[in-house]
């Protein structure tokens, strides 16, 4: 299952990139290209490297406990909240701030954002695998990577809406960015309390709902019309 931890995110980015390049993705941008999406993925990797210092510095403060409240808080911050907060912050620094400073003209497409977040969280996964190699469990190797695939889709869509919206229209995407990690943290809580079945059902259910919504979005895209016979 270590291969799933290390390769699931890059393969998911590759899938989204392929859909964008083929024109099958509803949120595909006009500038999407192999070079552009690959660059976004590697920019995400580079942005994640200094962020690992923050996660390493805070890890001792997230001491494990057998109390449900502390277990949930630890899962919320260590597994989801901090990595996603750092990823979203890095995205803002790399792509949104330059727009405000007039050094960049266009927002990223959905595929670009997925590539950046995927690269960022791929580094987080590798660091966690190295740091917790002796404690490898189904949570670390399978369930957490599965939930992070959902996180990339949720955050990519939310960041796109935040960057392109104004005023009260930003409330819903911002709420989604808070609500999803808060829900996902229950998997870590249940896993550490020995409720493996509940954790597994929750993770797979979330992944299937995300996949169904993604497939529905693809199915709702109007088909391209070819040239009409004369």
C-alpha positions as CSV (number, residue, x, y, z in Angstrom):
1,X,0.0,0.0,0.0
2,X,3.0,2.3,0.2
3,X,2.8,2.6,-3.6
4,X,-0.7,3.9,-3.2
5,X,0.4,6.5,-0.7
6,X,3.2,7.7,-3.0
7,X,1.6,7.4,-6.4
8,X,-2.1,8.0,-6.0
9,X,-1.8,11.8,-6.0
10,X,0.5,12.1,-9.0
11,X,-1.7,9.7,-10.9
12,X,-4.8,11.7,-10.0
13,X,-3.1,14.9,-11.3
14,X,-2.2,13.0,-14.5
15,X,-5.9,12.0,-14.9
16,X,-7.2,15.5,-14.4
17,X,-4.5,16.9,-16.7
18,X,-5.4,14.3,-19.4
19,X,-9.1,15.3,-19.2
20,X,-8.2,19.0,-19.4
21,X,-5.9,18.5,-22.4
22,X,-8.5,16.4,-24.2
23,X,-11.2,19.1,-23.7
24,X,-13.3,16.7,-21.6
25,X,-13.0,18.8,-18.4
26,X,-15.8,21.4,-17.9
27,X,-13.4,23.7,-16.1
28,X,-10.5,23.4,-18.6
29,X,-8.7,26.6,-19.3
30,X,-7.7,27.8,-22.8
31,X,-4.0,27.9,-21.8
32,X,-3.9,24.3,-20.4
33,X,-0.9,22.4,-21.9
34,X,1.4,19.6,-20.9
35,X,4.2,22.0,-20.1
36,X,2.0,24.3,-18.1
37,X,0.4,21.6,-16.0
38,X,3.7,19.9,-15.4
39,X,5.2,23.2,-14.3
40,X,2.3,23.8,-11.9
41,X,2.9,20.3,-10.4
42,X,6.6,21.0,-9.8
43,X,5.9,24.5,-8.5
44,X,3.7,22.8,-5.9
45,X,6.5,20.4,-5.0
46,X,9.0,23.3,-4.6
47,X,6.4,25.4,-2.5
48,X,5.9,22.4,-0.2
49,X,9.6,22.0,0.8
50,X,9.8,25.1,3.1
51,X,6.3,24.3,4.4
52,X,7.6,21.0,5.7
53,X,9.7,22.9,8.2
54,X,6.6,24.4,9.6
55,X,4.9,20.9,9.9
56,X,8.0,19.4,11.5
57,X,8.2,22.3,14.0
58,X,4.6,21.9,15.0
59,X,4.5,18.1,15.1
60,X,5.8,17.8,18.7
61,X,3.0,20.1,19.8
62,X,0.4,17.8,18.4
63,X,1.0,15.1,21.0
64,X,-1.1,12.0,20.9
65,X,-3.7,11.4,23.6
66,X,-6.3,8.8,24.3
67,X,-9.0,11.4,24.8
68,X,-11.4,11.7,21.9
69,X,-11.2,15.5,21.9
70,X,-7.5,15.5,21.7
71,X,-7.4,12.7,19.1
72,X,-9.9,14.6,16.9
73,X,-7.9,17.9,17.3
74,X,-4.6,16.1,16.4
75,X,-6.2,14.5,13.3
76,X,-7.8,17.8,12.3
77,X,-4.5,19.7,12.4
78,X,-1.8,17.2,11.5
79,X,-3.7,15.2,8.9
80,X,-5.7,17.9,7.1
81,X,-5.9,21.4,8.5
82,X,-2.3,22.4,8.5
83,X,-1.2,20.7,5.2
84,X,-4.3,22.2,3.4
85,X,-3.8,25.6,5.0
86,X,-0.2,25.7,3.9
87,X,-1.1,24.5,0.5
88,X,-3.8,27.1,0.1
89,X,-1.5,29.8,1.4
90,X,1.3,28.8,-1.0
91,X,-1.2,28.9,-3.8
92,X,-2.2,32.4,-2.9
93,X,1.4,33.6,-2.8
94,X,2.3,31.9,-6.1
95,X,-0.8,32.7,-8.2
96,X,-3.1,35.2,-6.5
97,X,-0.7,37.8,-5.1
98,X,1.0,38.3,-8.5
99,X,-2.4,39.2,-10.0
100,X,-2.9,41.9,-7.3
101,X,0.6,43.2,-8.1
102,X,-0.2,43.2,-11.8
103,X,2.6,40.8,-12.6
104,X,0.2,38.1,-13.6
105,X,-3.0,38.6,-15.7
106,X,-5.0,35.4,-15.5
107,X,-6.4,33.1,-12.8
108,X,-5.3,29.5,-12.9
109,X,-7.6,26.9,-14.4
110,X,-9.1,24.0,-12.4
111,X,-6.5,21.7,-13.8
112,X,-3.6,24.1,-12.9
113,X,-4.8,24.4,-9.4
114,X,-5.2,20.6,-9.1
115,X,-1.7,20.1,-10.4
116,X,-0.2,22.6,-7.9
117,X,-2.1,21.2,-4.9
118,X,-1.3,17.7,-6.0
119,X,2.4,18.5,-6.2
120,X,2.3,20.1,-2.7
121,X,0.5,17.2,-1.0
122,X,2.7,14.6,-2.8
123,X,5.6,16.1,-0.8
124,X,3.6,16.0,2.4
125,X,2.8,12.3,1.7
126,X,6.5,11.4,1.1
127,X,7.5,13.3,4.3
128,X,4.9,11.5,6.4
129,X,5.9,8.1,4.9
130,X,9.6,8.7,5.8
131,X,8.8,10.1,9.3
132,X,6.3,7.4,10.3
133,X,7.7,4.5,8.4
134,X,7.7,2.3,11.5
135,X,4.1,3.2,12.3
136,X,2.7,2.4,8.8
137,X,-1.0,1.7,9.1
138,X,-4.1,1.5,6.9
139,X,-4.7,5.1,7.9
140,X,-1.4,6.4,6.7
141,X,-1.1,4.2,3.6
142,X,-4.6,4.1,2.3
143,X,-7.4,6.1,4.0
144,X,-5.5,9.4,4.5
145,X,-4.3,9.5,0.8
146,X,-7.8,8.7,-0.3
147,X,-9.2,11.6,1.7
148,X,-6.5,13.9,0.4
149,X,-7.6,13.1,-3.2
150,X,-11.0,14.5,-2.2
151,X,-9.3,17.5,-0.6
152,X,-7.5,18.4,-3.8
153,X,-10.8,18.5,-5.7
154,X,-12.7,20.4,-3.0
155,X,-9.9,23.0,-2.5
156,X,-9.2,23.4,-6.2
157,X,-12.8,24.3,-6.8
158,X,-13.0,26.4,-3.7
159,X,-9.9,28.4,-4.5
160,X,-11.1,28.9,-8.0
161,X,-14.4,30.4,-6.7
162,X,-12.6,32.5,-4.1
163,X,-10.3,34.0,-6.6
164,X,-13.0,34.7,-9.2
165,X,-15.8,35.9,-6.8
166,X,-16.4,39.0,-4.8
167,X,-18.3,39.8,-1.6
168,X,-20.8,37.4,-0.2
169,X,-20.1,34.9,-3.0
170,X,-16.9,34.0,-1.3
171,X,-18.7,32.7,1.8
172,X,-19.7,29.3,0.4
173,X,-16.2,28.3,-0.9
174,X,-14.6,29.6,2.3
175,X,-17.0,27.5,4.3
176,X,-16.3,24.5,2.2
177,X,-12.5,24.9,2.9
178,X,-13.3,24.8,6.7
179,X,-16.0,22.2,6.7
180,X,-14.2,19.5,4.7
181,X,-11.1,19.2,6.9
182,X,-13.4,19.2,9.9
183,X,-15.3,16.3,8.5
184,X,-12.3,14.4,7.2
185,X,-10.7,14.5,10.7
186,X,-13.3,12.0,11.9
187,X,-11.5,9.3,9.9
188,X,-8.3,9.8,12.0
189,X,-10.3,9.9,15.2
190,X,-12.1,6.7,14.4
191,X,-9.0,5.0,13.2
192,X,-7.1,5.8,16.4
193,X,-10.0,4.7,18.6
194,X,-10.0,1.3,16.9
195,X,-13.1,1.9,14.8
196,X,-11.5,0.9,11.6
197,X,-14.7,-0.1,9.9
198,X,-16.3,3.3,10.4
199,X,-13.1,5.1,9.2
200,X,-12.9,2.9,6.1
201,X,-16.6,3.4,5.2
202,X,-16.3,7.1,5.7
203,X,-13.2,7.5,3.6
204,X,-14.4,5.3,0.7
205,X,-17.9,6.9,0.8
206,X,-16.4,10.4,0.6
207,X,-14.2,9.3,-2.3
208,X,-17.1,7.7,-4.2
209,X,-19.3,10.8,-3.7
210,X,-16.5,13.0,-5.0
211,X,-15.9,10.7,-8.0
212,X,-19.7,10.6,-8.7
213,X,-19.9,14.4,-8.6
214,X,-16.8,14.7,-10.9
215,X,-18.3,12.2,-13.3
216,X,-21.6,14.0,-13.3
217,X,-19.7,17.3,-14.2
218,X,-18.0,15.5,-17.1
219,X,-21.3,14.1,-18.3
220,X,-22.9,17.5,-18.1
221,X,-20.4,19.0,-20.5
222,X,-21.9,19.8,-23.9
223,X,-20.5,17.6,-26.6
224,X,-18.3,19.2,-29.2
225,X,-19.9,19.4,-32.5
226,X,-17.9,18.5,-35.5
227,X,-18.1,20.2,-38.9
228,X,-21.5,19.8,-40.5
229,X,-21.7,18.2,-43.9
230,X,-22.4,20.6,-46.7
